[in-house]
C-alpha cells in the first residue's frame, strides 16, 4: 500500500493505493457515513458496504446533472444529515463527480471521500478536486474545485470491470503519459498485454505513475488558471464527440487525443512520427481513433468552458511527454483537423 498526498488550497487529500474497500471505515474517523453509489456497484460490491446509509443514483452520463443532485439533497434532508457526516462516493467517474459536488454544496460543505471503482476514476475523475455536473448535456458546466479527504483505490475492484470500461480508463492513462511522462508512455507500449490482463505489478505502476503526473500539474495550478489545462489534452474535442455521438468518455477522449495530436502537427508543434506513435498506442488498447465529421463538432466546441470569445485554449503536444497550452481560433480547431 502506498499513499500520495495532495495539499491544496481547498483541502488536503490522501490518495491510498492498494488498500481494500473493507477498510473504508478506518479512513472516516468514526464519523457517520453516507455512501452514494449506483445500481451496478451496489449489486457487485454492496456486501462490502453493509451497515452504511446509502443513496443510489441512476446509471449513465444522462444522470450526471442537477436533477440528480437535487434528489441527493432531498435524501440528505430526510436523513437529517449535518456537518458531522462524511459522504463517500463509491463508483466510477459519474458517481465521484456528483458526490463531490453534492457534498461540497450541501449545508455549505460536508466532508467527503471517494472509493473509485473504475480505472478511469482511479487515475483521473477522483483525483484533483474537480467536482461538477453537466448542463443540457454539455460537460461539466456547473461545478467547483474542492479536495476530498481521501481517495481509496482498491485494485481488486478493477477485476469486476467489463473490458470496455478498462479500455476507457486506459485513455486517461495514455493522456497522462502523453502530456507528462515519456517513460510511462514507453512502458505502456511494451506492456499492453500485461496491463489489459490486470497484472498486479503493472496496474500498480500505471495507476501510481499516472496519478503522479496529474498531481504534479495540480499542485502547480489547483484552480486551473493555466498549467492545469494541460490535463484537458484530448478533452476539448473529446467532450464535443461525447456530446454529439454515443461514445463513452474514454472512447471520445481517445479520438480527441488523436485529433489534438494531428492539430499539433498541423501547427508545426509535433513531429508526425510522434502523432502516429500516439495513435498506434491508442489502437493497441482497443480504443477508437476515427474523427467524426467536423460539422457535428463545432456547436459543442463553442459551448466548451475553456472558450473565450472566438478563441479557445487547448492542450497540444510538442513531443511525447510534453504538452503546451495554446490559444486557437475556434474555426481553426475544426478546419485544421478535417
C-alpha positions as CSV (number, residue, x, y, z in Angstrom):
1,X,0.0,0.0,0.0
2,X,1.3,3.5,-0.9
3,X,-0.1,6.9,-0.1
4,X,0.2,10.0,-2.2
5,X,-0.8,13.3,-0.7
6,X,-2.2,16.4,-2.4
7,X,-2.1,19.5,-0.2
8,X,-4.2,22.1,-1.9
9,X,-5.8,25.4,-1.1
10,X,-9.2,23.7,-0.9
11,X,-8.1,20.9,1.3
12,X,-5.7,18.0,1.8
13,X,-6.3,14.6,0.1
14,X,-4.6,11.3,0.8
15,X,-4.7,9.0,-2.2
16,X,-4.4,5.5,-0.8
17,X,-3.2,3.0,-3.4
18,X,-3.8,-0.7,-2.9
19,X,-5.9,-0.7,0.3
20,X,-9.2,-2.6,0.4
21,X,-12.7,-1.2,0.5
22,X,-13.2,-3.4,3.5
23,X,-11.0,-0.9,5.4
24,X,-13.2,2.1,4.4
25,X,-14.4,2.9,7.9
26,X,-10.8,3.3,9.1
27,X,-10.4,6.3,6.9
28,X,-13.5,8.0,8.2
29,X,-12.6,8.7,11.8
30,X,-15.8,7.1,13.2
31,X,-17.9,9.7,11.5
32,X,-21.5,9.0,10.3
33,X,-21.1,7.7,6.8
34,X,-23.5,8.2,3.8
35,X,-22.5,6.3,0.7
36,X,-23.5,7.5,-2.8
37,X,-23.3,4.7,-5.4
38,X,-25.2,3.3,-8.4
39,X,-27.1,0.2,-9.2
40,X,-24.2,-1.7,-10.8
41,X,-21.7,-1.0,-8.0
42,X,-24.3,-1.8,-5.3
43,X,-25.0,-5.1,-7.0
44,X,-21.3,-6.2,-7.2
45,X,-19.9,-4.6,-4.1
46,X,-22.9,-3.9,-1.8
47,X,-21.9,-6.6,0.6
48,X,-18.8,-4.6,1.5
49,X,-21.0,-1.6,2.4
50,X,-23.3,-3.3,4.8
51,X,-24.5,-1.2,7.7
52,X,-23.8,2.1,5.9
53,X,-26.6,4.5,4.9
54,X,-26.8,4.5,1.1
55,X,-28.1,6.8,-1.7
56,X,-28.4,5.2,-5.1
57,X,-28.2,7.3,-8.3
58,X,-29.0,6.4,-11.8
59,X,-26.6,5.0,-14.3
60,X,-25.0,6.8,-17.2
61,X,-24.0,10.3,-18.3
62,X,-27.6,11.4,-18.6
63,X,-27.8,11.2,-14.8
64,X,-24.8,13.5,-14.2
65,X,-27.0,16.6,-13.7
66,X,-28.6,19.0,-11.3
67,X,-31.8,16.8,-11.1
68,X,-29.7,14.0,-9.6
69,X,-28.0,16.4,-7.2
70,X,-31.4,17.7,-6.0
71,X,-32.5,14.1,-5.3
72,X,-29.4,13.7,-3.2
73,X,-30.1,16.9,-1.3
74,X,-33.6,15.7,-0.5
75,X,-32.4,12.4,0.7
76,X,-29.8,14.1,2.9
77,X,-32.5,16.3,4.3
78,X,-34.7,13.2,5.1
79,X,-31.7,11.6,6.8
80,X,-31.1,14.7,8.9
81,X,-27.6,14.9,7.7
82,X,-25.3,17.6,9.3
83,X,-21.7,18.7,9.1
84,X,-20.6,15.8,11.3
85,X,-21.4,13.4,8.4
86,X,-19.0,12.2,5.7
87,X,-20.2,11.4,2.2
88,X,-18.4,8.7,0.3
89,X,-18.8,8.2,-3.4
90,X,-18.3,4.6,-4.3
91,X,-18.3,4.1,-8.1
92,X,-17.0,5.4,-11.3
93,X,-16.4,9.0,-12.5
94,X,-20.0,10.0,-12.6
95,X,-20.6,8.9,-9.0
96,X,-17.5,10.6,-7.8
97,X,-18.3,13.9,-9.7
98,X,-21.9,14.0,-8.4
99,X,-20.9,13.0,-4.9
100,X,-18.2,15.7,-4.7
101,X,-20.5,18.4,-6.0
102,X,-23.4,17.5,-3.7
103,X,-21.2,17.2,-0.6
104,X,-19.4,20.5,-1.4
105,X,-22.7,22.4,-1.7
106,X,-25.0,20.8,0.9
107,X,-25.0,22.8,4.2
108,X,-22.1,24.8,2.6
109,X,-19.9,21.8,2.6
110,X,-19.7,18.3,4.0
111,X,-16.5,16.3,4.2
112,X,-16.3,13.6,1.5
113,X,-14.1,10.9,0.2
114,X,-14.0,8.5,-2.8
115,X,-13.7,4.8,-3.5
116,X,-13.2,4.9,-7.2
117,X,-14.2,1.5,-8.7
118,X,-13.1,2.0,-12.3
119,X,-9.7,2.6,-13.8
120,X,-10.8,5.9,-15.2
121,X,-12.0,7.1,-11.8
122,X,-8.8,5.8,-10.1
123,X,-6.4,7.7,-12.3
124,X,-8.4,10.8,-13.1
125,X,-12.0,11.5,-12.1
126,X,-11.5,11.1,-8.4
127,X,-8.1,12.9,-8.3
128,X,-7.6,16.7,-8.1
129,X,-10.7,18.1,-6.6
130,X,-12.8,18.9,-9.7
131,X,-16.5,18.2,-8.9
132,X,-19.3,19.0,-11.3
133,X,-22.3,18.1,-13.4
134,X,-23.5,18.6,-16.9
135,X,-26.0,21.1,-18.1
136,X,-28.2,20.3,-21.1
137,X,-25.8,17.6,-22.0
138,X,-22.7,19.9,-22.1
139,X,-19.9,18.5,-20.0
140,X,-19.1,19.8,-16.5
141,X,-20.5,23.4,-17.0
142,X,-21.7,23.5,-13.3
143,X,-19.1,22.7,-10.7
144,X,-16.3,23.7,-8.3
145,X,-12.9,22.6,-7.1
146,X,-12.7,21.2,-3.6
147,X,-10.5,18.3,-2.4
148,X,-11.9,15.1,-1.0
149,X,-10.4,14.0,2.3
150,X,-9.2,10.7,0.7
151,X,-9.4,8.5,-2.4
152,X,-9.1,4.8,-1.6
153,X,-8.0,2.9,-4.8
154,X,-8.7,-0.8,-4.3
155,X,-7.1,-2.5,-7.3
156,X,-9.1,-5.7,-6.7
157,X,-12.3,-3.8,-7.7
158,X,-10.9,-3.4,-11.2
159,X,-11.3,-7.2,-11.8
160,X,-15.1,-6.7,-11.9
161,X,-14.9,-4.2,-14.8
162,X,-16.3,-5.1,-18.3
163,X,-13.4,-4.9,-20.8
164,X,-14.8,-1.7,-22.4
165,X,-14.6,0.1,-19.1
166,X,-11.0,-1.0,-18.6
167,X,-10.1,0.3,-22.1
168,X,-11.8,3.6,-21.4
169,X,-9.7,4.0,-18.3
170,X,-6.6,3.5,-20.3
171,X,-7.4,6.6,-22.4
172,X,-6.7,8.7,-19.3
173,X,-3.5,6.8,-18.5
174,X,-2.3,7.3,-22.1
175,X,-3.2,11.0,-21.8
176,X,-1.2,11.5,-18.7
177,X,1.8,9.7,-20.3
178,X,1.4,11.8,-23.4
179,X,1.4,15.1,-21.6
180,X,3.9,14.4,-18.8
181,X,5.8,11.1,-18.7
182,X,7.5,9.7,-21.8
183,X,8.9,6.8,-19.7
184,X,5.3,5.7,-18.8
185,X,4.4,6.0,-22.4
186,X,7.2,3.7,-23.4
187,X,6.2,1.3,-20.6
188,X,2.6,1.2,-21.9
189,X,3.9,0.4,-25.5
190,X,5.9,-2.5,-24.1
191,X,3.3,-4.0,-21.7
192,X,-0.1,-3.8,-23.4
193,X,-1.0,-7.4,-22.7
194,X,0.1,-7.3,-19.0
195,X,-1.9,-4.1,-18.4
196,X,-5.1,-5.4,-20.1
197,X,-4.8,-8.7,-18.1
198,X,-4.6,-6.6,-14.9
199,X,-1.2,-7.9,-13.9
200,X,-0.9,-6.6,-10.4
201,X,2.6,-5.0,-10.7
202,X,1.7,-3.4,-14.0
203,X,-1.6,-2.0,-12.7
204,X,0.0,-0.6,-9.6
205,X,2.7,1.1,-11.7
206,X,0.4,2.7,-14.3
207,X,-2.1,3.9,-11.7
208,X,0.7,5.3,-9.5
209,X,2.7,6.9,-12.3
210,X,-0.5,8.3,-13.9
211,X,-1.6,9.9,-10.7
212,X,1.9,11.4,-10.1
213,X,1.6,13.2,-13.5
214,X,-1.7,14.6,-12.5
215,X,-0.6,15.6,-9.0
216,X,2.5,17.3,-10.3
217,X,0.3,19.6,-12.5
218,X,-2.5,20.2,-10.0
219,X,0.0,21.2,-7.3
220,X,1.2,24.0,-9.5
221,X,-2.3,25.1,-10.5
222,X,-5.1,23.7,-8.4
223,X,-7.7,26.2,-9.6
224,X,-7.0,25.8,-13.3
225,X,-5.6,29.2,-14.2
226,X,-3.2,27.9,-16.7
227,X,-0.9,24.8,-16.1
228,X,-3.8,22.5,-15.2
229,X,-5.4,23.0,-18.6
230,X,-2.7,20.5,-19.9
231,X,-4.9,17.8,-18.3
232,X,-7.6,18.7,-20.8
233,X,-5.5,17.2,-23.6
234,X,-7.9,15.3,-25.9
235,X,-10.9,16.6,-23.9
236,X,-12.0,19.7,-25.8
237,X,-12.6,17.7,-28.9
238,X,-13.4,14.6,-26.8
239,X,-16.3,16.3,-25.0
240,X,-17.7,17.5,-28.3
241,X,-17.6,14.0,-29.6
242,X,-19.2,12.7,-26.4
243,X,-22.0,15.2,-26.8
244,X,-22.7,14.5,-30.5
245,X,-22.2,10.7,-30.6
246,X,-22.9,7.7,-28.4
247,X,-19.2,7.3,-27.5
248,X,-18.2,6.7,-23.9
249,X,-16.0,9.3,-22.2
250,X,-12.8,7.3,-22.6
251,X,-13.5,6.5,-26.2
252,X,-14.3,10.1,-27.0
253,X,-11.1,11.3,-25.3
254,X,-9.1,8.7,-27.3
255,X,-10.4,10.2,-30.5
256,X,-9.8,13.7,-29.1
257,X,-6.2,12.9,-28.4
258,X,-5.6,11.7,-32.0
259,X,-7.3,14.8,-33.2
260,X,-5.3,17.1,-30.9
261,X,-2.1,15.4,-31.9
262,X,-3.0,16.0,-35.6
263,X,-3.7,19.6,-34.8
264,X,-0.3,19.8,-33.1
265,X,1.3,18.5,-36.3
266,X,-0.7,20.9,-38.5
267,X,0.6,23.8,-36.3
268,X,4.2,22.7,-36.6
269,X,4.5,21.8,-32.9
270,X,4.7,18.0,-33.1
271,X,6.5,15.6,-35.4
272,X,4.2,13.4,-37.4
273,X,6.0,10.2,-36.2
274,X,5.1,11.1,-32.6
275,X,1.4,11.6,-33.6
276,X,1.5,8.2,-35.2
277,X,3.1,6.7,-32.2
278,X,0.3,8.0,-30.0
279,X,-2.4,6.8,-32.4
280,X,-0.8,3.4,-32.6
281,X,-0.8,3.1,-28.8
282,X,-4.4,4.1,-28.5
283,X,-5.3,1.4,-31.1
284,X,-3.3,-1.2,-29.2
285,X,-5.6,-0.7,-26.2
286,X,-8.6,-1.2,-28.4
287,X,-9.8,2.4,-28.4
288,X,-11.3,4.2,-31.4
289,X,-9.3,6.8,-33.4
290,X,-11.5,7.9,-36.2
291,X,-12.6,11.6,-36.1
292,X,-16.3,12.3,-36.8
293,X,-17.4,14.8,-39.4
294,X,-16.4,18.4,-38.4
295,X,-19.9,19.8,-38.8
296,X,-21.2,17.8,-35.8
297,X,-18.4,19.1,-33.5
298,X,-18.4,22.8,-33.9
299,X,-21.5,23.7,-31.9
300,X,-20.4,21.5,-29.0
301,X,-16.9,23.1,-29.0
302,X,-18.5,26.5,-28.9
303,X,-20.1,25.5,-25.5
304,X,-16.8,24.4,-24.0
305,X,-16.0,26.2,-20.7
306,X,-12.4,27.0,-21.9
307,X,-13.7,29.2,-24.7
308,X,-13.2,32.9,-24.6
309,X,-14.8,34.9,-27.4
310,X,-13.9,33.3,-30.7
311,X,-10.8,31.6,-29.3
312,X,-10.3,28.6,-27.1
313,X,-7.4,27.4,-25.1
314,X,-6.3,23.8,-25.9
315,X,-3.6,21.5,-24.7
316,X,-1.5,20.4,-27.6
317,X,1.7,18.4,-27.8
318,X,5.3,19.4,-28.5
319,X,6.5,15.8,-28.1
320,X,5.7,12.7,-26.2
321,X,5.6,13.7,-22.6
322,X,5.5,17.4,-23.3
323,X,2.3,19.4,-23.5
324,X,1.7,23.2,-24.1
325,X,-1.4,25.4,-23.7
326,X,-2.2,27.1,-26.9
327,X,-4.9,29.6,-27.8
328,X,-6.6,28.9,-31.1
329,X,-9.3,30.4,-33.2
330,X,-12.4,28.3,-32.9
331,X,-12.8,27.9,-36.7
332,X,-9.2,26.8,-37.0
333,X,-9.7,23.9,-34.5
334,X,-12.1,22.1,-36.8
335,X,-10.6,23.3,-40.1
336,X,-7.1,22.1,-39.3
337,X,-8.5,18.7,-38.2
338,X,-10.5,17.7,-41.2
